[in-house]
Amino acid sequence: MIAQLRKHMVQHGPALLRIPAKLTPFPIQKKMMLEGLTTVFKEALEDGDFEFLDERWLKVEVRDLGLHWYISYQDDKLVVSDQVELEDVSFSGECNDLVLIAARKEDPDTLFFQRRLRIEGDTELGLEVKNLMDSIDLDSLPAPLKYILQQSADFIQKGMQDADVDKEVINAH
């Protein structure tokens, strides 16, 4: 019973979040993104590790939520926009997969080859972004953020495993 409920929430949760996410005004999304990115990448920003993104645009899209943001590095700080003329590289995935990547429960390369994570545009820039993401030390995150991320990822991972077990049972018959 619990496994079925978890599976259902993992499969349908993003659809429930789509409307409130889309109704959130961009200035609020921008503020949340900048605060989150600044927290997560605090050390990388201090070390100047974002210079490769200087005057270039990364599009991050959460396909099932219908959300996207453009991120750049300008004047030694991160910038978030809702539109640009042309992005240099684009990362897109489903909400659950992106949470799993952030929590290190899934490897971005694996999801890329399974066509669950899309990386389009300047491949060299995309690789630099991926390497920067891989360099994040989860232990350096604020404890509440780390806890929420890990708990969410564990819940999603178990829900996806429950769905896979159901598929195996159906296919076995």
PyMOL commands that place a pseudoatom at each C-alpha (Angstrom):
pseudoatom trace, name=CA, resn=MET, resi=1, chain=A, elem=C, hetatm=0, pos=[0.000, 0.000, 0.000]
pseudoatom trace, name=CA, resn=ILE, resi=2, chain=A, elem=C, hetatm=0, pos=[2.760, 2.469, 0.975]
pseudoatom trace, name=CA, resn=ALA, resi=3, chain=A, elem=C, hetatm=0, pos=[4.801, 1.479, -2.081]
pseudoatom trace, name=CA, resn=GLN, resi=4, chain=A, elem=C, hetatm=0, pos=[1.800, 2.077, -4.380]
pseudoatom trace, name=CA, resn=LEU, resi=5, chain=A, elem=C, hetatm=0, pos=[1.141, 5.480, -2.843]
pseudoatom trace, name=CA, resn=ARG, resi=6, chain=A, elem=C, hetatm=0, pos=[4.816, 6.449, -3.150]
pseudoatom trace, name=CA, resn=LYS, resi=7, chain=A, elem=C, hetatm=0, pos=[4.900, 5.262, -6.779]
pseudoatom trace, name=CA, resn=HIS, resi=8, chain=A, elem=C, hetatm=0, pos=[1.761, 7.277, -7.554]
pseudoatom trace, name=CA, resn=MET, resi=9, chain=A, elem=C, hetatm=0, pos=[3.172, 10.416, -5.905]
pseudoatom trace, name=CA, resn=VAL, resi=10, chain=A, elem=C, hetatm=0, pos=[6.464, 10.103, -7.790]
pseudoatom trace, name=CA, resn=GLN, resi=11, chain=A, elem=C, hetatm=0, pos=[4.721, 9.538, -11.116]
pseudoatom trace, name=CA, resn=HIS, resi=12, chain=A, elem=C, hetatm=0, pos=[2.089, 12.254, -10.707]
pseudoatom trace, name=CA, resn=GLY, resi=13, chain=A, elem=C, hetatm=0, pos=[3.681, 14.715, -8.257]
pseudoatom trace, name=CA, resn=PRO, resi=14, chain=A, elem=C, hetatm=0, pos=[5.310, 16.886, -10.932]
pseudoatom trace, name=CA, resn=ALA, resi=15, chain=A, elem=C, hetatm=0, pos=[1.962, 17.291, -12.694]
pseudoatom trace, name=CA, resn=LEU, resi=16, chain=A, elem=C, hetatm=0, pos=[0.505, 18.619, -9.432]
pseudoatom trace, name=CA, resn=LEU, resi=17, chain=A, elem=C, hetatm=0, pos=[3.378, 21.090, -9.104]
pseudoatom trace, name=CA, resn=ARG, resi=18, chain=A, elem=C, hetatm=0, pos=[3.138, 22.317, -12.691]
pseudoatom trace, name=CA, resn=ILE, resi=19, chain=A, elem=C, hetatm=0, pos=[0.316, 24.846, -12.200]
pseudoatom trace, name=CA, resn=PRO, resi=20, chain=A, elem=C, hetatm=0, pos=[1.635, 26.498, -9.011]
pseudoatom trace, name=CA, resn=ALA, resi=21, chain=A, elem=C, hetatm=0, pos=[5.143, 26.554, -10.530]
pseudoatom trace, name=CA, resn=LYS, resi=22, chain=A, elem=C, hetatm=0, pos=[3.908, 28.200, -13.727]
pseudoatom trace, name=CA, resn=LEU, resi=23, chain=A, elem=C, hetatm=0, pos=[1.842, 30.732, -11.745]
pseudoatom trace, name=CA, resn=THR, resi=24, chain=A, elem=C, hetatm=0, pos=[4.841, 31.814, -9.673]
pseudoatom trace, name=CA, resn=PRO, resi=25, chain=A, elem=C, hetatm=0, pos=[5.893, 35.221, -11.047]
pseudoatom trace, name=CA, resn=PHE, resi=26, chain=A, elem=C, hetatm=0, pos=[9.328, 35.271, -12.667]
pseudoatom trace, name=CA, resn=PRO, resi=27, chain=A, elem=C, hetatm=0, pos=[10.820, 37.801, -10.189]
pseudoatom trace, name=CA, resn=ILE, resi=28, chain=A, elem=C, hetatm=0, pos=[10.112, 35.305, -7.376]
pseudoatom trace, name=CA, resn=GLN, resi=29, chain=A, elem=C, hetatm=0, pos=[11.525, 32.410, -9.427]
pseudoatom trace, name=CA, resn=LYS, resi=30, chain=A, elem=C, hetatm=0, pos=[14.595, 34.518, -10.188]
pseudoatom trace, name=CA, resn=LYS, resi=31, chain=A, elem=C, hetatm=0, pos=[15.152, 35.404, -6.532]
pseudoatom trace, name=CA, resn=MET, resi=32, chain=A, elem=C, hetatm=0, pos=[14.808, 31.751, -5.493]
pseudoatom trace, name=CA, resn=MET, resi=33, chain=A, elem=C, hetatm=0, pos=[17.143, 30.581, -8.289]
pseudoatom trace, name=CA, resn=LEU, resi=34, chain=A, elem=C, hetatm=0, pos=[19.819, 33.160, -7.486]
pseudoatom trace, name=CA, resn=GLU, resi=35, chain=A, elem=C, hetatm=0, pos=[19.690, 32.434, -3.751]
pseudoatom trace, name=CA, resn=GLY, resi=36, chain=A, elem=C, hetatm=0, pos=[19.778, 28.674, -4.373]
pseudoatom trace, name=CA, resn=LEU, resi=37, chain=A, elem=C, hetatm=0, pos=[22.599, 28.839, -6.914]
pseudoatom trace, name=CA, resn=THR, resi=38, chain=A, elem=C, hetatm=0, pos=[24.609, 31.233, -4.748]
pseudoatom trace, name=CA, resn=THR, resi=39, chain=A, elem=C, hetatm=0, pos=[24.260, 28.881, -1.776]
pseudoatom trace, name=CA, resn=VAL, resi=40, chain=A, elem=C, hetatm=0, pos=[25.046, 25.700, -3.702]
pseudoatom trace, name=CA, resn=PHE, resi=41, chain=A, elem=C, hetatm=0, pos=[27.928, 27.199, -5.682]
pseudoatom trace, name=CA, resn=LYS, resi=42, chain=A, elem=C, hetatm=0, pos=[29.273, 29.493, -2.944]
pseudoatom trace, name=CA, resn=GLU, resi=43, chain=A, elem=C, hetatm=0, pos=[32.805, 28.092, -3.067]
pseudoatom trace, name=CA, resn=ALA, resi=44, chain=A, elem=C, hetatm=0, pos=[32.893, 27.884, -6.881]
pseudoatom trace, name=CA, resn=LEU, resi=45, chain=A, elem=C, hetatm=0, pos=[31.762, 31.517, -7.131]
pseudoatom trace, name=CA, resn=GLU, resi=46, chain=A, elem=C, hetatm=0, pos=[34.415, 32.619, -4.642]
pseudoatom trace, name=CA, resn=ASP, resi=47, chain=A, elem=C, hetatm=0, pos=[37.063, 30.730, -6.664]
pseudoatom trace, name=CA, resn=GLY, resi=48, chain=A, elem=C, hetatm=0, pos=[35.937, 32.267, -9.984]
pseudoatom trace, name=CA, resn=ASP, resi=49, chain=A, elem=C, hetatm=0, pos=[34.956, 28.863, -11.382]
pseudoatom trace, name=CA, resn=PHE, resi=50, chain=A, elem=C, hetatm=0, pos=[32.085, 30.381, -13.374]
pseudoatom trace, name=CA, resn=GLU, resi=51, chain=A, elem=C, hetatm=0, pos=[34.299, 32.448, -15.670]
pseudoatom trace, name=CA, resn=PHE, resi=52, chain=A, elem=C, hetatm=0, pos=[33.734, 29.920, -18.488]
pseudoatom trace, name=CA, resn=LEU, resi=53, chain=A, elem=C, hetatm=0, pos=[30.090, 31.094, -18.484]
pseudoatom trace, name=CA, resn=ASP, resi=54, chain=A, elem=C, hetatm=0, pos=[31.056, 34.779, -18.751]
pseudoatom trace, name=CA, resn=GLU, resi=55, chain=A, elem=C, hetatm=0, pos=[28.722, 36.467, -21.257]
pseudoatom trace, name=CA, resn=ARG, resi=56, chain=A, elem=C, hetatm=0, pos=[27.366, 33.049, -22.297]
pseudoatom trace, name=CA, resn=TRP, resi=57, chain=A, elem=C, hetatm=0, pos=[23.925, 31.613, -21.541]
pseudoatom trace, name=CA, resn=LEU, resi=58, chain=A, elem=C, hetatm=0, pos=[22.946, 28.269, -20.071]
pseudoatom trace, name=CA, resn=LYS, resi=59, chain=A, elem=C, hetatm=0, pos=[19.295, 27.287, -20.391]
pseudoatom trace, name=CA, resn=VAL, resi=60, chain=A, elem=C, hetatm=0, pos=[17.985, 24.994, -17.658]
pseudoatom trace, name=CA, resn=GLU, resi=61, chain=A, elem=C, hetatm=0, pos=[14.588, 23.496, -18.384]
pseudoatom trace, name=CA, resn=VAL, resi=62, chain=A, elem=C, hetatm=0, pos=[12.367, 21.320, -16.199]
pseudoatom trace, name=CA, resn=ARG, resi=63, chain=A, elem=C, hetatm=0, pos=[10.248, 19.859, -18.979]
pseudoatom trace, name=CA, resn=ASP, resi=64, chain=A, elem=C, hetatm=0, pos=[7.399, 18.341, -16.970]
pseudoatom trace, name=CA, resn=LEU, resi=65, chain=A, elem=C, hetatm=0, pos=[6.931, 21.536, -14.945]
pseudoatom trace, name=CA, resn=GLY, resi=66, chain=A, elem=C, hetatm=0, pos=[7.077, 23.759, -18.009]
pseudoatom trace, name=CA, resn=LEU, resi=67, chain=A, elem=C, hetatm=0, pos=[9.773, 25.902, -16.386]
pseudoatom trace, name=CA, resn=HIS, resi=68, chain=A, elem=C, hetatm=0, pos=[13.013, 27.252, -17.771]
pseudoatom trace, name=CA, resn=TRP, resi=69, chain=A, elem=C, hetatm=0, pos=[15.639, 29.778, -16.781]
pseudoatom trace, name=CA, resn=TYR, resi=70, chain=A, elem=C, hetatm=0, pos=[18.658, 31.256, -18.496]
pseudoatom trace, name=CA, resn=ILE, resi=71, chain=A, elem=C, hetatm=0, pos=[21.784, 31.543, -16.386]
pseudoatom trace, name=CA, resn=SER, resi=72, chain=A, elem=C, hetatm=0, pos=[24.939, 33.515, -17.108]
pseudoatom trace, name=CA, resn=TYR, resi=73, chain=A, elem=C, hetatm=0, pos=[27.938, 34.938, -15.287]
pseudoatom trace, name=CA, resn=GLN, resi=74, chain=A, elem=C, hetatm=0, pos=[28.391, 38.664, -15.717]
pseudoatom trace, name=CA, resn=ASP, resi=75, chain=A, elem=C, hetatm=0, pos=[30.411, 41.178, -13.725]
pseudoatom trace, name=CA, resn=ASP, resi=76, chain=A, elem=C, hetatm=0, pos=[31.582, 38.433, -11.335]
pseudoatom trace, name=CA, resn=LYS, resi=77, chain=A, elem=C, hetatm=0, pos=[28.085, 37.317, -10.374]
pseudoatom trace, name=CA, resn=LEU, resi=78, chain=A, elem=C, hetatm=0, pos=[25.398, 34.933, -11.538]
pseudoatom trace, name=CA, resn=VAL, resi=79, chain=A, elem=C, hetatm=0, pos=[22.543, 36.336, -13.587]
pseudoatom trace, name=CA, resn=VAL, resi=80, chain=A, elem=C, hetatm=0, pos=[19.151, 34.685, -14.169]
pseudoatom trace, name=CA, resn=SER, resi=81, chain=A, elem=C, hetatm=0, pos=[16.795, 35.726, -16.967]
pseudoatom trace, name=CA, resn=ASP, resi=82, chain=A, elem=C, hetatm=0, pos=[13.508, 34.452, -18.352]
pseudoatom trace, name=CA, resn=GLN, resi=83, chain=A, elem=C, hetatm=0, pos=[14.479, 35.105, -21.963]
pseudoatom trace, name=CA, resn=VAL, resi=84, chain=A, elem=C, hetatm=0, pos=[17.563, 35.636, -24.097]
pseudoatom trace, name=CA, resn=GLU, resi=85, chain=A, elem=C, hetatm=0, pos=[18.125, 35.897, -27.828]
pseudoatom trace, name=CA, resn=LEU, resi=86, chain=A, elem=C, hetatm=0, pos=[20.027, 32.631, -28.015]
pseudoatom trace, name=CA, resn=GLU, resi=87, chain=A, elem=C, hetatm=0, pos=[21.372, 30.255, -25.385]
pseudoatom trace, name=CA, resn=ASP, resi=88, chain=A, elem=C, hetatm=0, pos=[24.801, 28.695, -25.829]
pseudoatom trace, name=CA, resn=VAL, resi=89, chain=A, elem=C, hetatm=0, pos=[23.915, 25.383, -24.197]
pseudoatom trace, name=CA, resn=SER, resi=90, chain=A, elem=C, hetatm=0, pos=[20.725, 23.827, -22.882]
pseudoatom trace, name=CA, resn=PHE, resi=91, chain=A, elem=C, hetatm=0, pos=[20.154, 21.227, -20.157]
pseudoatom trace, name=CA, resn=SER, resi=92, chain=A, elem=C, hetatm=0, pos=[16.666, 19.787, -19.863]
pseudoatom trace, name=CA, resn=GLY, resi=93, chain=A, elem=C, hetatm=0, pos=[15.115, 16.958, -17.926]
pseudoatom trace, name=CA, resn=GLU, resi=94, chain=A, elem=C, hetatm=0, pos=[12.132, 15.850, -15.921]
pseudoatom trace, name=CA, resn=CYS, resi=95, chain=A, elem=C, hetatm=0, pos=[11.796, 17.147, -12.355]
pseudoatom trace, name=CA, resn=ASN, resi=96, chain=A, elem=C, hetatm=0, pos=[12.406, 13.761, -10.710]
pseudoatom trace, name=CA, resn=ASP, resi=97, chain=A, elem=C, hetatm=0, pos=[15.539, 13.088, -12.767]
pseudoatom trace, name=CA, resn=LEU, resi=98, chain=A, elem=C, hetatm=0, pos=[16.992, 16.521, -12.008]
pseudoatom trace, name=CA, resn=VAL, resi=99, chain=A, elem=C, hetatm=0, pos=[16.460, 15.992, -8.262]
pseudoatom trace, name=CA, resn=LEU, resi=100, chain=A, elem=C, hetatm=0, pos=[18.208, 12.611, -8.515]
pseudoatom trace, name=CA, resn=ILE, resi=101, chain=A, elem=C, hetatm=0, pos=[21.145, 14.202, -10.352]
pseudoatom trace, name=CA, resn=ALA, resi=102, chain=A, elem=C, hetatm=0, pos=[21.427, 17.003, -7.779]
pseudoatom trace, name=CA, resn=ALA, resi=103, chain=A, elem=C, hetatm=0, pos=[21.461, 14.470, -4.917]
pseudoatom trace, name=CA, resn=ARG, resi=104, chain=A, elem=C, hetatm=0, pos=[24.015, 12.238, -6.698]
pseudoatom trace, name=CA, resn=LYS, resi=105, chain=A, elem=C, hetatm=0, pos=[21.535, 9.342, -6.901]
pseudoatom trace, name=CA, resn=GLU, resi=106, chain=A, elem=C, hetatm=0, pos=[21.799, 9.269, -10.713]
pseudoatom trace, name=CA, resn=ASP, resi=107, chain=A, elem=C, hetatm=0, pos=[24.721, 9.928, -12.995]
pseudoatom trace, name=CA, resn=PRO, resi=108, chain=A, elem=C, hetatm=0, pos=[24.065, 12.643, -15.598]
pseudoatom trace, name=CA, resn=ASP, resi=109, chain=A, elem=C, hetatm=0, pos=[25.940, 10.642, -18.248]
pseudoatom trace, name=CA, resn=THR, resi=110, chain=A, elem=C, hetatm=0, pos=[23.702, 7.622, -17.696]
pseudoatom trace, name=CA, resn=LEU, resi=111, chain=A, elem=C, hetatm=0, pos=[20.551, 9.732, -17.957]
pseudoatom trace, name=CA, resn=PHE, resi=112, chain=A, elem=C, hetatm=0, pos=[21.948, 11.428, -21.065]
pseudoatom trace, name=CA, resn=PHE, resi=113, chain=A, elem=C, hetatm=0, pos=[22.494, 8.091, -22.798]
pseudoatom trace, name=CA, resn=GLN, resi=114, chain=A, elem=C, hetatm=0, pos=[19.014, 6.950, -21.702]
pseudoatom trace, name=CA, resn=ARG, resi=115, chain=A, elem=C, hetatm=0, pos=[17.690, 10.167, -23.329]
pseudoatom trace, name=CA, resn=ARG, resi=116, chain=A, elem=C, hetatm=0, pos=[16.249, 11.327, -20.011]
pseudoatom trace, name=CA, resn=LEU, resi=117, chain=A, elem=C, hetatm=0, pos=[18.648, 14.292, -19.804]
pseudoatom trace, name=CA, resn=ARG, resi=118, chain=A, elem=C, hetatm=0, pos=[19.114, 16.441, -22.881]
pseudoatom trace, name=CA, resn=ILE, resi=119, chain=A, elem=C, hetatm=0, pos=[22.206, 18.545, -23.439]
pseudoatom trace, name=CA, resn=GLU, resi=120, chain=A, elem=C, hetatm=0, pos=[22.112, 20.609, -26.620]
pseudoatom trace, name=CA, resn=GLY, resi=121, chain=A, elem=C, hetatm=0, pos=[24.269, 23.343, -28.070]
pseudoatom trace, name=CA, resn=ASP, resi=122, chain=A, elem=C, hetatm=0, pos=[27.935, 23.999, -27.300]
pseudoatom trace, name=CA, resn=THR, resi=123, chain=A, elem=C, hetatm=0, pos=[29.105, 20.576, -26.087]
pseudoatom trace, name=CA, resn=GLU, resi=124, chain=A, elem=C, hetatm=0, pos=[32.353, 21.911, -24.629]
pseudoatom trace, name=CA, resn=LEU, resi=125, chain=A, elem=C, hetatm=0, pos=[30.425, 24.454, -22.552]
pseudoatom trace, name=CA, resn=GLY, resi=126, chain=A, elem=C, hetatm=0, pos=[27.945, 21.742, -21.574]
pseudoatom trace, name=CA, resn=LEU, resi=127, chain=A, elem=C, hetatm=0, pos=[30.808, 19.559, -20.347]
pseudoatom trace, name=CA, resn=GLU, resi=128, chain=A, elem=C, hetatm=0, pos=[32.194, 22.435, -18.267]
pseudoatom trace, name=CA, resn=VAL, resi=129, chain=A, elem=C, hetatm=0, pos=[28.756, 22.966, -16.682]
pseudoatom trace, name=CA, resn=LYS, resi=130, chain=A, elem=C, hetatm=0, pos=[28.428, 19.232, -15.966]
pseudoatom trace, name=CA, resn=ASN, resi=131, chain=A, elem=C, hetatm=0, pos=[31.910, 19.102, -14.425]
pseudoatom trace, name=CA, resn=LEU, resi=132, chain=A, elem=C, hetatm=0, pos=[31.098, 22.091, -12.224]
pseudoatom trace, name=CA, resn=MET, resi=133, chain=A, elem=C, hetatm=0, pos=[27.917, 20.362, -11.051]
pseudoatom trace, name=CA, resn=ASP, resi=134, chain=A, elem=C, hetatm=0, pos=[29.902, 17.195, -10.330]
pseudoatom trace, name=CA, resn=SER, resi=135, chain=A, elem=C, hetatm=0, pos=[32.370, 19.190, -8.220]
pseudoatom trace, name=CA, resn=ILE, resi=136, chain=A, elem=C, hetatm=0, pos=[29.737, 20.276, -5.686]
pseudoatom trace, name=CA, resn=ASP, resi=137, chain=A, elem=C, hetatm=0, pos=[30.415, 18.834, -2.252]
pseudoatom trace, name=CA, resn=LEU, resi=138, chain=A, elem=C, hetatm=0, pos=[26.986, 17.963, -0.870]
pseudoatom trace, name=CA, resn=ASP, resi=139, chain=A, elem=C, hetatm=0, pos=[28.414, 18.156, 2.648]
pseudoatom trace, name=CA, resn=SER, resi=140, chain=A, elem=C, hetatm=0, pos=[29.080, 21.865, 2.091]
pseudoatom trace, name=CA, resn=LEU, resi=141, chain=A, elem=C, hetatm=0, pos=[25.362, 22.563, 1.608]
pseudoatom trace, name=CA, resn=PRO, resi=142, chain=A, elem=C, hetatm=0, pos=[23.393, 24.013, 4.509]
pseudoatom trace, name=CA, resn=ALA, resi=143, chain=A, elem=C, hetatm=0, pos=[22.077, 21.103, 6.585]
pseudoatom trace, name=CA, resn=PRO, resi=144, chain=A, elem=C, hetatm=0, pos=[18.355, 21.809, 5.945]
pseudoatom trace, name=CA, resn=LEU, resi=145, chain=A, elem=C, hetatm=0, pos=[18.894, 22.022, 2.166]
pseudoatom trace, name=CA, resn=LYS, resi=146, chain=A, elem=C, hetatm=0, pos=[21.003, 18.856, 2.126]
pseudoatom trace, name=CA, resn=TYR, resi=147, chain=A, elem=C, hetatm=0, pos=[18.388, 17.015, 4.202]
pseudoatom trace, name=CA, resn=ILE, resi=148, chain=A, elem=C, hetatm=0, pos=[15.486, 18.060, 1.965]
pseudoatom trace, name=CA, resn=LEU, resi=149, chain=A, elem=C, hetatm=0, pos=[17.438, 17.165, -1.173]
pseudoatom trace, name=CA, resn=GLN, resi=150, chain=A, elem=C, hetatm=0, pos=[18.477, 13.745, 0.151]
pseudoatom trace, name=CA, resn=GLN, resi=151, chain=A, elem=C, hetatm=0, pos=[15.014, 12.887, 1.481]
pseudoatom trace, name=CA, resn=SER, resi=152, chain=A, elem=C, hetatm=0, pos=[13.338, 13.956, -1.762]
pseudoatom trace, name=CA, resn=ALA, resi=153, chain=A, elem=C, hetatm=0, pos=[15.810, 11.973, -3.852]
pseudoatom trace, name=CA, resn=ASP, resi=154, chain=A, elem=C, hetatm=0, pos=[15.400, 8.858, -1.687]
pseudoatom trace, name=CA, resn=PHE, resi=155, chain=A, elem=C, hetatm=0, pos=[11.609, 9.113, -1.989]
pseudoatom trace, name=CA, resn=ILE, resi=156, chain=A, elem=C, hetatm=0, pos=[11.783, 9.585, -5.779]
pseudoatom trace, name=CA, resn=GLN, resi=157, chain=A, elem=C, hetatm=0, pos=[14.283, 6.753, -6.192]
pseudoatom trace, name=CA, resn=LYS, resi=158, chain=A, elem=C, hetatm=0, pos=[12.119, 4.311, -4.214]
pseudoatom trace, name=CA, resn=GLY, resi=159, chain=A, elem=C, hetatm=0, pos=[9.006, 5.400, -6.106]
pseudoatom trace, name=CA, resn=MET, resi=160, chain=A, elem=C, hetatm=0, pos=[10.752, 4.805, -9.437]
pseudoatom trace, name=CA, resn=GLN, resi=161, chain=A, elem=C, hetatm=0, pos=[11.981, 1.394, -8.246]
pseudoatom trace, name=CA, resn=ASP, resi=162, chain=A, elem=C, hetatm=0, pos=[8.411, 0.501, -7.228]
pseudoatom trace, name=CA, resn=ALA, resi=163, chain=A, elem=C, hetatm=0, pos=[7.255, 1.423, -10.745]
pseudoatom trace, name=CA, resn=ASP, resi=164, chain=A, elem=C, hetatm=0, pos=[10.042, -0.688, -12.284]
pseudoatom trace, name=CA, resn=VAL, resi=165, chain=A, elem=C, hetatm=0, pos=[9.023, -3.702, -10.161]
pseudoatom trace, name=CA, resn=ASP, resi=166, chain=A, elem=C, hetatm=0, pos=[5.425, -3.295, -11.346]
pseudoatom trace, name=CA, resn=LYS, resi=167, chain=A, elem=C, hetatm=0, pos=[6.612, -3.232, -14.977]
pseudoatom trace, name=CA, resn=GLU, resi=168, chain=A, elem=C, hetatm=0, pos=[8.673, -6.401, -14.449]
pseudoatom trace, name=CA, resn=VAL, resi=169, chain=A, elem=C, hetatm=0, pos=[5.661, -8.204, -12.949]
pseudoatom trace, name=CA, resn=ILE, resi=170, chain=A, elem=C, hetatm=0, pos=[3.435, -7.128, -15.860]
pseudoatom trace, name=CA, resn=ASN, resi=171, chain=A, elem=C, hetatm=0, pos=[6.046, -8.146, -18.429]
pseudoatom trace, name=CA, resn=ALA, resi=172, chain=A, elem=C, hetatm=0, pos=[6.565, -11.533, -16.737]
pseudoatom trace, name=CA, resn=HIS, resi=173, chain=A, elem=C, hetatm=0, pos=[2.912, -12.475, -17.305]
for i in range(1, 173): cmd.bond("trace and resi %d" % i, "trace and resi %d" % (i + 1))
show_as sticks, trace
zoom trace
